[in-house]
Each structure stands twice: as C-alpha cells, then as structure tokens.
C-alpha cells in the first residue's frame, strides 16, 4: 500500500480531515513537527478499524477479530511518516525516535510504515525489538512486508512466534516464498510438543506444515522444485 492509497482509504473516515491535511503539510515543510503531530493522530483522526474491503483484504464471514487489521490512526500516522522529506540516516533517526518513545499504537504505526519509507535495511532493529514483545499487534506488524530484511533464521523464529501467539499467518508477508524445510521442521517439533501435551497448533499452521513439512532444508538442493512440490501437496 502506498501513501496515496492510504489517503484514498482514509477519505470520509477521519474525524478531523482538515487537521490531518494540515499535519501532512506541516511535516512535509518541517520534519521536526512530526514529534508532536504523530502522537496526536489518534485523538484528532479517530481510532476506529478500517474495513477489510477498503484495504483490499477479504476477512470472510466467520473471521475472528484480527490483530492484523489497520485502524484510522494507523493509516493517519503512516501518512505523516510518508510525508517526511528525509532520507537515509536522518529519516532512520526520526523514525527510530518515534518508535522508541511512542505508545504501543504509535509503535505499530511505525512498523506499518517501514516498507513505505526510504530506509533500506536501517529499520531492522525496530523489527527485532517488536518481535521481542508479547504484544500481538506489534508482532503482527513486524512480520509484514518489511520483514524481507530479516535474515532467514530470524524470519523463521518470527513465524514460529506468530504460531505460539496464535496470530493469523495471513499477517506474514512472503510466507509462500520464504517457507522452507527448516521452518517445516520447527513447526513439526512444535506440533509434536503440543500433541504430547494434549494440544494442537492453530489450523493455519497445520495447513502450512502439511505443505512444507517435506521440503529440503535451507541451503539444500531442490529450491527450484519447491513450488511444484507445494502444488503437488496442495492438490
């Protein structure tokens, strides 16, 4: 999702659209203004959920409350960050400060904004911090598109944490592409532990395990055949 798409999604859903338009303009002219405007976005714009259809996601008729879902203040804060006229180290410093000193809602907005900002891999430490928490909102946001900057070991641990915390695996960006035999082994071990304790893993994790459980381990051969093997299992 781009800043322009977020602006479209927010149209008609912001409590004080004039405030948001002015805030975006102020941040574009004076990056330091974001420090005061970013926390105020929830109070001025509202905190209600954004409809899944507005975000291009189909929740389905039986969907449970989704920690992956965006809120109005999420989108407003991300819009403010995309307006920053900064790049590289200066942008990374501003974003890091907003995350470090922000509330949980503000931290989540920073995490959602990372893939839209000109940061390269400079925001990875923010992901690491979020993944150390037990806040489902932060963990779910941390495994979004910016998680492409996580190395394979950390990414697998992040997926496993989602399973532990029962965060829907739909939150995990690039899951089909990055899931490998090592993740399958880890999920299998977890499933065995749960089974021994008379418990099960979430249904979506069970489906993933069925698809990748026999894939080659990371670094092994057969990489080019993974898609065919998954399709064969799915069929």
C-alpha positions, 0 to 999 in steps of 0.5 A: 500500500502506498501513501496515496492509497492510504489517503484514498482509504482514509477519505470520509473516515477521519474525524478531523480531515482538515487537521490531518491535511494540515499535519501532512503539510506541516511535516512535509515543510518541517520534519521536526513537527512530526514529534508532536503531530504523530502522537496526536493522530489518534485523538484528532483522526479517530481510532476506529478499524478500517474495513477489510474491503477498503484495504483490499483484504477479504476477512470472510464471514466467520473471521475472528477479530484480527490483530492484523487489521489497520485502524484510522490512526494507523493509516493517519500516522503512516501518512505523516511518516510518508510525508517526511522529506528525509532520507537515509540516516536522518529519516532512520533517526526520526523514525527510530525516535518515534518508535522508541518513545511512542505508545504501543499504537504509535509503535505499530504505526511505525512498523506499518510504515517501514516498507513505505519509507526510504530506509533500506535495511536501517529499520531492522532493529525496530523489527527485532525489538517488536518481535521481542514483545508479547504484544500481538499487534506489534508482532503482527506488524513486524512480520509484514512486508518489511520483514524481507530484511530479516535474515532467514533464521530470524524470519523463521523464529518470527513465524514460529512466534506468530504460531505460539501467539496464535496470530493469523499467518495471513499477517506474514508477508512472503510466507509462500516464498520464504517457507522452507524445510527448516521452518517445516521442521520447527513447526513439526517439533512444535506440533509434536510438543503440543500433541504430547501435551494434549494440544494442537497448533492453530489450523493455519499452521497445520495447513502450512506444515502439511505443505512444507513439512517435506521440503529440503532444508535451507541451503539444500538442493531442490529450491527450484522444485519447491513450488511444484512440490507445494502444488503437488501437496496442495492438490 
